[in-house]
Protein backbone atom coordinates (compact mmCIF):
# COMPACT_ATOMS: atom_id res chain seq x y z
CA UNK A 1 0.00 0.00 0.00
CA UNK A 2 1.11 3.60 0.30
CA UNK A 3 3.18 5.44 2.87
CA UNK A 4 1.49 8.83 2.94
CA UNK A 5 3.78 11.66 4.01
CA UNK A 6 2.58 13.53 7.04
CA UNK A 7 0.96 16.85 6.30
CA UNK A 8 -0.25 19.26 8.91
CA UNK A 9 -2.42 21.90 7.35
CA UNK A 10 -4.32 24.15 9.68
CA UNK A 11 -7.31 26.37 9.32
CA UNK A 12 -9.66 27.96 11.79
CA UNK A 13 -11.84 24.84 11.62
CA UNK A 14 -9.44 21.89 11.69
CA UNK A 15 -5.90 20.57 11.66
CA UNK A 16 -4.87 17.72 9.39
CA UNK A 17 -3.13 15.09 11.52
CA UNK A 18 -2.18 12.71 8.70
CA UNK A 19 -3.55 10.01 6.46
CA UNK A 20 -3.63 6.37 5.47
CA UNK A 21 -5.04 4.13 2.77
CA UNK A 22 -6.76 0.78 2.49
CA UNK A 23 -5.48 0.39 -1.08
CA UNK A 24 -8.74 1.61 -2.57
CA UNK A 25 -9.49 4.83 -0.67
CA UNK A 26 -7.27 7.41 0.95
CA UNK A 27 -8.30 8.71 4.34
CA UNK A 28 -7.43 11.98 6.06
CA UNK A 29 -7.64 12.47 9.83
CA UNK A 30 -8.51 15.95 11.09
CA UNK A 31 -9.13 17.42 14.50
CA UNK A 32 -10.03 20.77 16.00
CA UNK A 33 -7.18 23.18 16.77
CA UNK A 34 -7.80 22.83 20.52
CA UNK A 35 -4.84 21.75 22.68
CA UNK A 36 -6.73 18.62 23.79
CA UNK A 37 -9.48 17.83 21.26
CA UNK A 38 -12.29 15.49 22.29
CA UNK A 39 -12.88 14.12 18.79
CA UNK A 40 -11.40 13.58 15.36
CA UNK A 41 -12.92 13.19 11.91
CA UNK A 42 -11.91 10.94 9.04
CA UNK A 43 -12.73 11.93 5.47
CA UNK A 44 -12.17 10.05 2.23
CA UNK A 45 -10.37 10.76 -1.02
CA UNK A 46 -9.39 14.39 -0.36
CA UNK A 47 -13.03 15.36 0.12
CA UNK A 48 -13.60 16.85 3.60
CA UNK A 49 -17.36 16.62 3.01
CA UNK A 50 -17.16 12.82 2.63
CA UNK A 51 -17.09 12.01 6.33
CA UNK A 52 -16.25 8.39 6.90
CA UNK A 53 -16.04 8.44 10.66
CA UNK A 54 -16.19 10.72 13.68
CA UNK A 55 -14.63 9.43 16.89
CA UNK A 56 -15.60 11.29 20.05
CA UNK A 57 -14.86 10.81 23.75
CA UNK A 58 -11.09 11.11 23.44
CA UNK A 59 -10.68 13.23 26.56
CA UNK A 60 -12.82 10.88 28.67
CA UNK A 61 -11.33 7.64 27.35
CA UNK A 62 -14.81 6.47 26.34
CA UNK A 63 -14.36 6.44 22.56
CA UNK A 64 -17.50 6.36 20.43
CA UNK A 65 -17.51 5.93 16.65
CA UNK A 66 -20.17 7.47 14.41
CA UNK A 67 -20.04 6.30 10.78
CA UNK A 68 -21.04 8.30 7.72
CA UNK A 69 -24.09 6.91 5.91
CA UNK A 70 -22.17 5.55 2.91
CA UNK A 71 -19.69 3.75 5.18
CA UNK A 72 -22.08 2.11 7.67
CA UNK A 73 -22.69 -1.03 5.55
CA UNK A 74 -18.99 -1.96 5.42
CA UNK A 75 -17.84 -5.13 7.21
CA UNK A 76 -17.31 -4.83 10.98
CA UNK A 77 -13.70 -6.00 10.63
CA UNK A 78 -12.92 -3.29 8.07
CA UNK A 79 -14.58 -0.64 10.22
CA UNK A 80 -12.58 -1.75 13.29
CA UNK A 81 -9.39 -1.55 11.22
CA UNK A 82 -10.25 1.96 9.96
CA UNK A 83 -11.10 3.18 13.47
CA UNK A 84 -7.90 1.74 14.98
CA UNK A 85 -5.71 3.06 12.15
CA UNK A 86 -7.33 6.50 12.33
CA UNK A 87 -6.70 6.59 16.08
CA UNK A 88 -3.03 5.75 15.47
CA UNK A 89 -2.83 8.60 12.93
CA UNK A 90 -4.55 10.94 15.40
CA UNK A 91 -1.93 10.09 18.03
CA UNK A 92 1.21 9.68 15.87
CA UNK A 93 0.70 11.11 12.39
CA UNK A 94 0.49 9.20 9.10
CA UNK A 95 1.09 5.47 9.03
CA UNK A 96 2.13 2.88 6.50
CA UNK A 97 -0.98 0.80 6.16
CA UNK A 98 -2.02 -2.50 4.73
CA UNK A 99 -5.46 -4.05 4.99
CA UNK A 100 -5.04 -7.63 4.01
Secondary structure as UniProt FT lines:
FT   STRAND          15..21
FT   STRAND          26..31
FT   TURN            35..36
FT   STRAND          39..44
FT   TURN            45..46
FT   STRAND          47..56
FT   TURN            58..61
FT   STRAND          64..67
FT   TURN            69..73
FT   HELIX           76..92
//
